[in-house]
């Protein structure tokens, strides 16, 4: 019986071609990795999808070697699953990995926002407020993809204001599985507006130089995710690994 929680219909994004390699930096294998990873995280390659390497080679105009290298790297991140005698698949979502990632990201970001709130500069507040105005405009345009990117940019700003260059990198690594799952939630009625309100509370506390309020607002914001995903995992088991 499905667990009680937010009820909504899940519609995966429509399939779209892989982004051309000209949009990515690095070696050929790194570019293929970037294109595939982007498609997986955006759910344009859906959980459980069969990965056909010859089709990827043709779509990106590359040989099999860089595709195999990219797939191996994605498998190491648990974004791809290689099943002997069966094939290679986009990994289904894992609630255990999502819970772990959310725990790590929450710890990092609460520490970061607490520090930033104690020493924020007027210039940094301007950047945060500008980001919030853009978020509001994207909501008016019903641009979920744009909002998602601007949302991520706001969190990156706060992490970057700590002055520790690797904090954002650690947070992104911890958040990778959560990010994929979040794509299922933002398009739900009212969620994107609620997310903006949560962001406003965080920035208000930072601007007020109130580290305690900033920490609490960040915890409340990041803690909402699991409450949405646990019932979703019960109602859409095709998207999740069994626990």
N, C-alpha and C positions, 0 to 999 in steps of 0.2 A: 504494500500500500504506500503511495507517495507520501513523503513527509510534508508537514504543513510549512508553508513559506510563501514568498511572493509568487503569484501565478502569472505566467506570461508565455506567449508563444515564441518559439525560437525559429528564426529564419536565417540560415547561413547565407553569407554573401554569394552573389552570383559568381560563377567561374570567370576568370579573366586570364589573358595570356601572361606568361612570366615577363617581368620587366626586362628590357634589353640590358645586356651587360655593360653598355656605355654609361649606365647610371651608377656603376659601382667601381670602387678603387681596388687596387691590389693585383695579384697574379690572376691568371685565368680561373684557377680553381677557387680563389677567394671571391671572384666576381660571380661565379656560378653559385657558390655558397650563399652570397648575399641575396641573389635573386630568389633562390629557393626558400631561404629563411624568411624573407619578407612575405612570400606567398603563404607560408605555413602560419606565421604569426598573425597575419591578417585574415586567416581562415579562408582565403581564396583556394588554398589546398586544404580540404576539410579533414578533421580527425577521421582516421580509418581509410583515407584514400589510398589506392594502390599507386605506387610510384613506378612509372615505366621509363627506364633510363633512355631507351632509344628515342622516345618522344621528346624528352628533355633535351637530348643532344640536337635533335632537329629544330626544336623551338629556339634554342639559344645559339645554334650554329657552332657547336663545339664537338670534340671527340668524346669518347666514353671515359677517358682517363680523368679529366677534371670533374666530370659529373660524379664518378665513383668517389673521388677524394672529398668532394663537397658533401655527399651523402654520408660518408663515414664520419665527418666532422659533426653533422647534424645528429647522427645516431649517438655520438658521445654526449651531446646536449639533451638527449632523450626527446628530441623533436621528431625523430625518425626511428622506426622499429624494423629491424631486419629479422625476418623469420626464416630459418633454414627450411628448404624444400617448399616454401610458400611464396616468398617474395619480400619486397620492401614496401613499407606502408608509412604514411604520416601517422605519428603516434597519437593515440587517443589521449584526451585530457586525463590527468591523474589528480584526484583530490588530495592525495597525500603529498604530492610534489607542490601543489598549489598552496596547501596549508603551510608547508615548510617555507616556500618562497615568500608568502605573505608575512610569516613570522619574522624572517630575516629582514625584509624590506621595512616592516614596521619599526623594528629596533633601530635600524640605520636612520630612517627618516625622522623618527621622533627625536633622536639625539641631535640630528642636523637642525631641525626647525627650532629646537630649544636654544641651541647655540646662536643661530641666526637672529632669533627674536631678541636676544640680549645685546646685539651689536649691529643691527641692520642700519644701513645708510639711506639717506633720502633717494639717492640714485637707484639703489636696489628696490626700494618701494615703487619707484616710477616704473621699473621694468615689470614688476609683479602686477601692478594695476593695469599696465598696457596689455599684458597677457590676458587678464580677466576680461577686459573690454573686447578683445578678439574672441575669446570663448563665447561671450554673449552674442556677438555678431554671427558666429558660426551656428549657434542654436537657432537664431532667427532664420538662417538659410537652410536649416535641417541638414547641415553638412556634418554627419557623424564622423567621417574619416578625418576631416579637418579638426573637429573638436578633439578627437582622440590624440592627434599629434600635438595640439596646443596644450592639452591637459598634461601630456608627458613633458612638454617643454617647461611648464610651470614647476613641476617637481624637480626637473633638472636644474632650474635656476636656484631653487632653495638649496639643493645639495651642493651646487657649485659655489654658493655664497659662503660655505664653510671654509673655503680656501684649501681644502684637501682634494687634489685632482682625482684621486682614485676612488673616492666615495661614490660618485655617480656610476663609475664602472662596476663596483661591487653591487650596488643597488640594482643596476640593470641586469646583471647576471642572476641575482636572486629572484628577480621579478619576471623572468622570461616566460615561465609557464602561467603565471598570473595574467600577464599581458594578453596571452592568447585567449584565455577564458573570458577576460573582460570584454572582448569583442561581442560576446553573446548578450551582454547586459546593457551596454550604453544605448542601443536602439530601442529599449523597452520604454513605453509611455511614462513620462515623468522622471525617468532616471537621469537623463542628461541635465535636466534643470536642477534636480536635487544635487547632482555632482557639482554644478557651478555654485550652488548655495554653500556646500561644504568647503569649496575652495575659497569663497569669500570669507568664511569664518576663519580659515587659516591665515589668510593675508591680513585680515583685520587685526588678529592677535599679534602677528609679526610687526605690523606697523605700530601697534600700541606698545611694542617692546614688552610684551607679556609672555615670557617663556612657558609658564604653566598653562595658560590658555592655548597657546600655539601647540603645545604637546598634546593636550586633550583634544583639540580640534582635529589634529592629524590622526590621532588614534581612532576617533569616531569615523573619520572619512575612510581610512584604510580598512577598518574593521567591518564595513558594510558588505564587502565583497563575498565573504564566505556565507553570509546569510542568504545571499541570492543563489550561490552556486550549489549548496548542498541539496536543496529541493530540486534544482535543475538536473543534478546528477541522477536523481531518482526518476524523474519524469522523462529524461532523454538519455537512457543508458547507452545508446548507440554512440554517443560522443565521448564517453568516459570509460576508463579502464575499470574493471570490477575491483572492489576493495577486498 
